[in-house]
Amino acid sequence: MRARPLTFALLLPPLLALLSARRVVDDSMSPSIRAGDLVLLGPGRAAPGDVVCLSDPGDPSRAVLRRVIAVEGQAVQVGRGVARVDGEAMRVREMGPFGEGAARSEQNRYLIQESARSPALEDQVWDVPEGHHFLLADDRDGALDSRAWGPVPAELGCGRVWLRVGPADLWRGPWALWAQDGPWIPPSQDPARADGSR
């Protein structure tokens, strides 16, 4: 049984050398990742739902975090309140009020927010070319993303979020692997609410 601790001790230093920690400076990924949170970035091929760090296509001196919605070979359609990948709508469920808007669970894995005052957007469609990602901010009204930039070359990435650490609240714990706090129990299935309690 001594082999496990020894193996872990031998693998930990090289693994830590691949990781870097960054403090989040803005709320573009709120409510999932907020200003002041700490994120641990590491290597790895990003998949839909993952959060990546990348050089801002509008200001390459600045690093930003964005969520991968689609990868090469997929088609994306985005309008107000819904994103579709290869024609299939992302599952979105209202969670409750958040700031001036509402928090919603997308794919029951992470939270997004959209203002009640958000203007209706025309549907736009993009085909994601080879070596690119289609990225959206979790704060869909408050940040630039692939709706302005188009699909982004994966090589602009400076890492994938492995871990998010920050204050817990109603919808998120003090930490989350891959910056995904879900799944959440729908209010209709929550045993704590069966007796009418909140």
N, C-alpha and C positions, 0 to 999 in steps of 0.2 A: 504493500500500500504506500510505501515511501516514494514510489515512482511518480505518482500524481503531483505531490508538492514540488519534487525536483523538476519535473517537466514544466510545470507552471513557472517556477523560478527561472528556468532557462529561457522560456519563451517570452516572458514579460518585458525584459529590457529591449529586445528588438521591436516588439510591438509598440511600446511606448515611444520609441524613436520615430515611428511612422505617424504618430498622432500629434496634433497641435490643438491647443485650447485658445478660444477667442471669446471676448466679451461682446455681446450683441449691443449695438449702439442705436438702433432705431426700432420702430414698431411695424415695419413693413410685413413681418411674418406673424403679427399678432392676430388672433389670440393664442396660437400654438407656441410661438417663440416671441418673447418680449424683450424690450430694451432692459439691459441689466442681467439677462440670463447668460449663462456660460454654455458654450457649445464645444464639444470635442469633435474635431474633424479628422477624418482618416481617409485612406484610399478605398477604392472599390467602385465597381461599375454601378452607376445610378439607375434605378428602376422607377417606374411610376409610383408616386407617393413619397419618395425620398426627398430630402432637402439637400441642396448642394450650395457650396460657397463658390462664387465666381467673380471675375472682374466685371464690374458694371460696364455693359457695352456702351453706355453714354458717357462714362467717366472712368477709363481704365485704371486710374490711380485709386479707385475706391472698390472695396470688396462688398458684395451683397449676398444675402441668402435668398433662395427661391426654391419652390417645390416643383419637382418634375411631374408633369401631367401626362406627357407622352414622349416616346422615344422614336428613333429613326424608323421610317416605314409606316408610321401611324398618321391618321388624319385627325385634326382637331377642329372643332367648331365651338366658338365661345360667344355667348350673348349674356344678357343680364340674368343672373341667378343660376345659370346652368352651363356646364361644359360637357361636350360630347367627344368621346374618343372612339374613332372608327364607327361612328353613328350611334354608340351606346351612351346614354346620359349617365353622368356621374351621380351616384345616390347622394342626395342632400336632404338633411333633416334639420328642422328648426330646433335649436337648443334653448334659446332664451335671449333676453336683452343683453347687449354688450356695448358699453359706451353709448354712442348716438345711434347705433345700428343693432344688428342681431348677430348672435353667434350661431353658426350652423355646422353640423358635422358633415364632412364629405367622405363618402365611402366608409363611414363609421370608423375612421382611423385617425383623422386629424380635424382641427377646427379651422373654419374660415370666417371672415366677417364681411358684411356688406351693409352700407349705410341705408337707412330708410329713405334718404334723399337722393340716392344714387340715380343718375339719369339712365333711362333705358338705352341699351347699346344695341346697335345693329349686329346681327350675327355675322361673324367673320370666320373664314375657313382657311386653315393652313395644312399643307402636307409637310411632314417633318423629314428633311433629307438625311442621308447617311451621315453619321457622326455628329448629329445634332440632338438637342432636347427642346421640348416646348415647356417653358417654365411659367408658373403663376405665383404671385405673392399671395399669402394667406389673407392679407388685408386687401381685398380685391378692388377697393376704391382708392386706397391711399398710397399706392406704389406703382412704379413702372415695372413691366414684365414683358413676356413674349407677345402680348397684345400690341405693344409699341415696338419692340425689337424684332419680332418674328422669331423663328426657331434659332436657338443659340448654339454655336459650336461647343461640343463637349470639352474640347481642349481649353476653353476659357475657365474651366473649373479649377478650384484650388482645394477641393476636398468634398467629402460627403459627410453630413452630420451623423455621427454614430450615437451621440448622447447629448441630451439637453438637460440642464440643471437650472432650476429657478423656483421661485415661491409657488406653493400649491394654492389652488383655489377650487371653485365648484367643479370645473371640468378637467383640470389637469393636476397630476401629482407633482411631487418635488423633482422628479426626473422622468425622462422618457427615452427609451432606445429609439433611434432613427427619427426622433422628433414626432412620434406618433403616439398620442395619449389614449386613443380609443382601444377597444370598442366600448361604447356606452350602452347602458341598458335603456331601451325606450321607456319613457314615463309610464306607458300603459302596462309594461311588464315589470316595473320596479316594485319588489315586495314592500319596500319602505313606504311606498305611496298607496298601497292597497287599502290601508286604513284611513286614507285621507290626509296623512301627514306629509310634510314637505321636506 
